[in-house]
């Protein structure tokens, strides 16, 4: 597959939550922590959040919604529209 085809597929694919799993708290922190992975085609975003599983799941879900809302604007063709004559 060409790099261009792969890039095009990534743009068309929506972001989605790939996984959320328990993680060790960073040094000096306590309480529950979770790692998450968000994917869009072959692109991956990973991070760590503090909180309960339900809270982290909700936060990551909201993040995915915002990413997908932003993505919609990027799928429009680039270029200036032609002026009416």
N, C-alpha and C positions, 0 to 999 in steps of 0.2 A: 504494500500500500504506500502510496506517495505521501510525503509530508503534507502537501496541500489537501489531499483527501482526508487525512487524519485530522488536520486542523478544522476543516469544514464540519466533520462529524462531531468534533468536540463542541463547536459553536451551537450546533443543533440539539445536542443532548442536554436535557435539564440537569441541574444540580440535584443530588439526592444524598441522604444520609446513608453511608455505607456501614458504619459500625459505631457503637458506643460501648466502652468497656471500662470496668473499674481500674483505677491506677493508684499507685502509691502517692501519697501527699508529698509535695516538694519540701525540702529541708526547711524547718522553721514554721511549717504550716500543719494544721490538723484538720480533721473532718474528712468526709468522703470527697474523692476526686475521680474524674472520669476522663478518658481520652476519647476523642471522636475523630472520624474520618468522613469527609464529604467528598463525593466524586462527581465529575462531569466528564463523561467519556474516559479518556486516559489521564485527565488532570485530577490531582488529589490535593485536598486541603486537610491538614491534621492539626489538632490542637488539644488543649487540656482545660477543663473547667472544674471549679469547685461546686459542690452542692449535691443534693440527692439525685437519684437516677431520674425521677420524674421531672425535677427542675432542669437538669442538664438536657434531657431529651426535648423539653419544651424550648429551651434557649437555642439549641442546635436546629430544631425544626423551624423556628422563626428566622434564624440566620439563612437557612436554605431558601425560605420563601422570599426574603429580601434579595438574595443572589439571583434567583430566577426572575424576579421583577425587573432587576437591573439588566439582566441578560436579554430580555425582550427588546429593549431599545437598541441593543448592539446588533440585532439580526437584520435591521433595516439596511437597504443598500446605501453605500456611501455616495456622496456626490450631491451637488446642488440640483434642485428641481429646475426644469426649464421654465423660463418666464413665459407667461401667457402673451400671445401676439394678437 
